[in-house]
Amino acid sequence: MSKIWRLIAIILKFLRLLLQEYTGKFIILVTDNAPVHRSQMVRDFLEEHKNALMVVHLPPYSPNLNPIERLWKWLKEQVIANQFHPTQASIKEAIESFLLEIAEIPTAVLQRLGIH
């Protein structure tokens, strides 16, 4: 199974779980502009469940509307920019270290995300 098909299967499973968890409620889900979110299979699923579920796609290149993009930028600044990582394990270790560090400063994380 190709990567795109696995991603579509994961998205569809997630959407089914949402519908099960919030039975009887109308769900509005905001997604980024990833191609998998716009795949025909996902569109067909959404059409089938349009009375219970609506997806709003963020416009392309809109990091100001998607707070997680700010976290990725922070991670890149701290872990990747002007850093040499000789191995994949070194990058993984640096990312894990970054995540452990920010876990200790939730207020700073919220501020960086523009939420607090």
N, C-alpha and C positions, 0 to 999 in steps of 0.2 A: 504494500500500500504506500503510495507516495505521501510526502510530507503534507501537501495541500489537502489531500483526502482525509488524512488523520486530523488535521486542524478543523476541517468542516465537520467531521464526526464529533469532535470535542465540543464545538460550538453548538451543534444540534442537541447533544446530550445536555449541555448547560441550559439551553432554552427549555428543553423538556422538564428539567429539574425546577427551573423557575416557575413554569406553569403548574407543576405539582405543588410546589411550596405555597404558591399564592393563588390557589384555586378560587375562582369567583371574584378575583380582583383584576383590574386592568393594569398591565405592566408597561411602563415606558422605559426602554433601555437605551442608553447613550453609548455609542461605540465610536472608535476612531475609523479612519478611512481604509483600513486594511482590506485588500481584495477578498480575503476569505469571508469577511462580513457581508460582502456584496455578491457572493457566489449564487449561482442559480438555485442550488439546493437550499441554501439559507433563505433566499427570496421566496421560494415555493413554500417552505415551512411557515414563514411569516404570513404569507397570503392565506394559508390554511388556518392560521390562528389569529387573524387580524381583529377578531372581536375580543381577544384577550391580551394581545401583545403587539406593541409597536416599537420599532427601532428608529432612533434618530441618529443619523450619521453626522459626526463633526465635519466641518469643512476641511479640505486638505490644507496642510501646513498651518494649523491653528494651535500651536502649543499653549497659547494663552487660555484656551478653552479646555485643555486636557492637562490637569495638574500632574499626572504621572510623568509627562514630558519634562517637567521641571526637576523631578527626582533623577531621571536619566541624565539630564544635563549636569546636575551636581555630581553624580557618580562619575561621569566622563571627566569632569574637571579634576576630581580627586584621584581617580584611579588610572585613567588612560592618558590624559593630556600631558605631554612632555615626560612621559614615563616609559621606561624600557622594561618590558617583561619578557625574559628569555624563553619562558615556556608557557603553555596553556595553564599549567598548574599554578604558576606564579600569578597570572591574571585572576584565576579563580580565587586564590588566597587573598588577593588585594580586594576583590569584590566582597568576599565574605567579611573581611576586616571592616570595610566601609559600612556594610549593613549592620554589623555588631556595634560599631561606633554610633551610627545614627539612631539605633534602637535605644540608646541611653539618653538621647536628647529629643524627645517627642515634640516639645514646644518649638524648637528650631526647625524640625522637619515640617511641622504645620505652617510655620512662617515661610519657609522656603517654597512650600506648595501654594502659598497664597490663601490658605484656609483660616489662619489664625491672625 
